[in-house]
Amino acid sequence: MSEFLSHPFVDVIRRFGPPALQVLVPLASVVLLWLSVRWASRSLTRTQRPQIECFLRFPSSSYTVDLVLANFGMGSAYRVSFRLDADETDFVAHKVFMQHRRSVAPFPVLEPRGEITTLFGGSVALLKRDAVLKPFRVFVSYQWQPFWSKRRCAEERVFDIDIRPYTALFLEVKKNQVAEILKSELPKISAAVAKVRVK
């Protein structure tokens, strides 16, 4: 045991060990404190930051298509506005219902788990077998309130919307045979009514 304690390596540990510990312990404490603050900051930011998504939704009860802005985050989004970058002639050809390609006035607030739904178009017109609606872009801008600042942060997200993946899920609407027969017989009915009025 005495031979081990008299080893030169033990002398080096005795000389440099305590000073090294005096430096390493505070340094480790600072690193742990920094990691804790960073984790807490990210957690607080996550609770304040909204997560905005834009997508098309097909309601099961109708043959319409909705454009949806949804907030899947834990924070509120303020002054939410959007604009579409699309081929206008293609939109007209597919009878897109949206007259305004941008929100005229920003929506005041979009709460967590909230959504803004806009009637976009009819699925029959949008999902024509020979000519499907071309992909387009939606630019969504909004503000959110971080916990470390009195000012709101402004953000803009870009979403590429493509309706083509839905073509396989869409059931083609069968023509109403009764309506087609009535439509073909309308000229005969109008002629008969005209004859009755003349008499």
VEXLUM-452253 format. One record per residue (C-alpha): x, y, z. Coordinates in Angstrom, 2 decimals. Example, Ala and Ser with C-alpha at 12.3 -4.5 7.8 and 13.67 -1.06 7.14 Angstrom:
2
{{12.30; -4.50; 7.80}}
{{13.67; -1.06; 7.14}}
END
This chain:
199
{{0.00; 0.00; 0.00}}
{{2.82; 2.38; 0.88}}
{{4.48; 1.58; -2.46}}
{{1.27; 2.51; -4.28}}
{{0.92; 5.81; -2.41}}
{{4.52; 6.69; -3.21}}
{{3.91; 6.18; -6.95}}
{{4.57; 9.30; -9.12}}
{{1.05; 9.09; -10.62}}
{{-0.46; 9.49; -7.14}}
{{1.66; 12.58; -6.63}}
{{0.30; 14.05; -9.87}}
{{-3.31; 13.38; -8.73}}
{{-2.61; 14.97; -5.35}}
{{-1.13; 18.04; -6.96}}
{{-3.59; 18.65; -9.83}}
{{-6.73; 16.82; -8.65}}
{{-8.22; 19.38; -6.22}}
{{-7.61; 22.40; -8.49}}
{{-9.10; 20.52; -11.45}}
{{-12.19; 19.63; -9.42}}
{{-12.53; 23.25; -8.37}}
{{-12.77; 24.17; -12.06}}
{{-14.77; 21.17; -13.37}}
{{-17.56; 21.21; -10.76}}
{{-18.59; 24.85; -11.41}}
{{-18.22; 24.27; -15.16}}
{{-20.48; 21.21; -15.01}}
{{-22.99; 23.22; -12.97}}
{{-22.99; 25.97; -15.59}}
{{-23.50; 23.44; -18.40}}
{{-26.39; 21.77; -16.56}}
{{-27.95; 25.16; -15.82}}
{{-27.64; 26.17; -19.50}}
{{-29.24; 22.90; -20.64}}
{{-32.09; 23.35; -18.16}}
{{-32.72; 26.93; -19.28}}
{{-32.62; 25.87; -22.93}}
{{-35.09; 23.02; -22.31}}
{{-37.42; 25.33; -20.37}}
{{-37.20; 27.97; -23.11}}
{{-38.07; 25.44; -25.80}}
{{-40.98; 24.13; -23.75}}
{{-42.35; 27.64; -23.19}}
{{-41.88; 28.49; -26.87}}
{{-43.72; 25.33; -27.84}}
{{-46.68; 26.37; -25.68}}
{{-46.75; 29.83; -27.28}}
{{-46.06; 29.01; -30.94}}
{{-49.00; 28.07; -33.19}}
{{-48.67; 25.31; -35.78}}
{{-50.62; 26.41; -38.84}}
{{-51.50; 23.92; -41.56}}
{{-53.45; 24.37; -44.80}}
{{-55.16; 21.51; -46.63}}
{{-58.20; 20.46; -48.66}}
{{-60.95; 18.50; -46.94}}
{{-63.73; 16.46; -48.48}}
{{-66.80; 16.44; -46.21}}
{{-68.34; 12.97; -46.22}}
{{-71.89; 14.33; -46.37}}
{{-71.52; 16.25; -49.63}}
{{-69.66; 16.47; -52.91}}
{{-67.94; 19.72; -52.00}}
{{-64.33; 20.52; -51.16}}
{{-63.28; 22.85; -48.33}}
{{-60.04; 24.79; -47.98}}
{{-59.04; 24.60; -44.31}}
{{-56.60; 26.64; -42.23}}
{{-56.06; 24.77; -38.96}}
{{-54.00; 25.46; -35.86}}
{{-52.58; 22.25; -34.42}}
{{-50.24; 24.05; -32.04}}
{{-50.69; 25.09; -28.41}}
{{-50.50; 28.85; -29.00}}
{{-52.89; 31.26; -30.67}}
{{-52.27; 32.78; -34.11}}
{{-53.23; 36.43; -34.61}}
{{-54.08; 38.41; -37.75}}
{{-54.25; 35.32; -39.95}}
{{-54.44; 36.04; -43.67}}
{{-53.85; 34.03; -46.81}}
{{-53.41; 34.42; -50.56}}
{{-53.47; 31.90; -53.37}}
{{-50.96; 31.65; -56.19}}
{{-52.79; 29.71; -58.87}}
{{-53.59; 29.56; -62.57}}
{{-56.71; 31.75; -62.80}}
{{-57.89; 30.23; -66.08}}
{{-57.62; 26.77; -64.55}}
{{-59.62; 27.91; -61.50}}
{{-62.35; 29.31; -63.75}}
{{-62.41; 26.15; -65.88}}
{{-62.89; 24.00; -62.75}}
{{-65.52; 26.34; -61.25}}
{{-63.65; 27.17; -58.07}}
{{-66.11; 28.92; -55.76}}
{{-63.62; 31.21; -54.04}}
{{-64.10; 34.67; -55.50}}
{{-61.35; 36.23; -53.39}}
{{-57.94; 34.69; -53.85}}
{{-56.82; 36.37; -50.64}}
{{-58.45; 37.15; -47.32}}
{{-59.87; 40.67; -47.63}}
{{-59.28; 41.37; -43.94}}
{{-57.13; 39.24; -41.63}}
{{-58.89; 36.94; -39.20}}
{{-58.34; 38.34; -35.67}}
{{-57.34; 35.11; -33.94}}
{{-57.08; 31.40; -34.62}}
{{-57.22; 29.54; -31.32}}
{{-55.40; 26.25; -30.61}}
{{-57.24; 23.32; -32.20}}
{{-59.30; 25.86; -34.13}}
{{-59.80; 26.07; -37.88}}
{{-61.03; 28.41; -40.61}}
{{-63.04; 26.62; -43.28}}
{{-63.84; 28.07; -46.69}}
{{-65.94; 26.46; -49.40}}
{{-63.48; 25.88; -52.22}}
{{-65.34; 24.06; -54.97}}
{{-67.35; 21.05; -56.07}}
{{-65.49; 17.77; -56.21}}
{{-67.14; 16.81; -59.51}}
{{-65.72; 19.89; -61.25}}
{{-62.33; 19.75; -59.50}}
{{-61.68; 16.06; -60.11}}
{{-62.60; 15.68; -63.75}}
{{-61.15; 12.47; -65.11}}
{{-59.71; 14.15; -68.18}}
{{-58.51; 17.39; -66.53}}
{{-57.85; 17.55; -62.78}}
{{-57.30; 20.92; -61.07}}
{{-53.64; 21.93; -61.29}}
{{-51.58; 22.22; -58.08}}
{{-51.45; 25.67; -56.52}}
{{-49.81; 27.44; -53.58}}
{{-51.28; 29.04; -50.49}}
{{-49.31; 31.69; -48.60}}
{{-50.47; 31.98; -44.98}}
{{-49.20; 34.83; -42.81}}
{{-49.88; 35.23; -39.10}}
{{-48.48; 36.60; -35.85}}
{{-47.80; 34.94; -32.52}}
{{-46.80; 36.18; -29.08}}
{{-43.53; 34.78; -27.66}}
{{-43.10; 34.79; -23.89}}
{{-39.80; 36.68; -24.00}}
{{-41.03; 39.70; -25.97}}
{{-43.81; 42.27; -25.78}}
{{-43.98; 42.38; -29.57}}
{{-45.60; 39.74; -31.71}}
{{-43.52; 37.79; -34.22}}
{{-44.74; 37.68; -37.82}}
{{-44.40; 34.48; -39.83}}
{{-45.42; 33.25; -43.27}}
{{-45.76; 29.65; -44.39}}
{{-46.12; 28.32; -47.92}}
{{-48.27; 25.26; -48.68}}
{{-48.31; 23.34; -51.96}}
{{-51.86; 22.07; -52.49}}
{{-52.35; 19.21; -54.92}}
{{-55.74; 17.62; -55.42}}
{{-54.52; 14.79; -57.66}}
{{-53.92; 12.26; -54.84}}
{{-57.65; 12.41; -54.08}}
{{-58.71; 11.17; -57.51}}
{{-58.40; 7.52; -56.47}}
{{-60.64; 8.12; -53.44}}
{{-63.32; 10.01; -55.31}}
{{-66.40; 8.09; -56.43}}
{{-67.68; 9.37; -59.73}}
{{-71.22; 10.71; -59.49}}
{{-73.70; 8.81; -61.64}}
{{-76.00; 10.85; -63.82}}
{{-79.56; 11.21; -62.66}}
{{-81.49; 9.37; -65.36}}
{{-84.83; 10.97; -64.45}}
{{-83.30; 14.46; -64.69}}
{{-81.72; 13.59; -68.06}}
{{-85.08; 12.39; -69.44}}
{{-86.84; 15.53; -68.20}}
{{-84.12; 17.68; -69.73}}
{{-84.52; 15.98; -73.12}}
{{-88.31; 16.34; -72.99}}
{{-88.31; 20.05; -72.09}}
{{-88.54; 21.26; -75.72}}
{{-91.60; 19.07; -76.33}}
{{-93.22; 20.29; -73.10}}
{{-92.59; 23.95; -73.97}}
{{-94.05; 23.42; -77.47}}
{{-97.16; 21.80; -76.01}}
{{-97.60; 24.66; -73.53}}
{{-97.28; 27.18; -76.36}}
{{-100.04; 25.42; -78.35}}
{{-102.35; 25.46; -75.33}}
{{-101.78; 29.20; -74.83}}
{{-102.55; 29.91; -78.53}}
{{-105.91; 28.15; -78.32}}
END
